[in-house]
Amino acid sequence: TTPPPPPATPAILLTLGDLVWADNTNNGRVDSGEPGIDGVRVELFRSGQQPGVDAPVATTVTANGGRYCFAGLTPGAFLVYLP
């Protein structure tokens, strides 16, 4: 008899997230006293897609002090866009 095939390798799923904040010092870093901003729409595109032309892979809105998160993503290159 032939042995059964090995079990399929589970898909690797990733999470991508960060923070939208008021960069009052305009230095690209979160400094003390710079608050996160809730209620900002965040769109996720795959590499090669163009915001405003292609439909986003996912969208979310910042909450809990400007935080956002996209979960359950397959590996690849992405673009985070704030319209």
Disulfide bonds with the S-S distance in Angstrom:
none
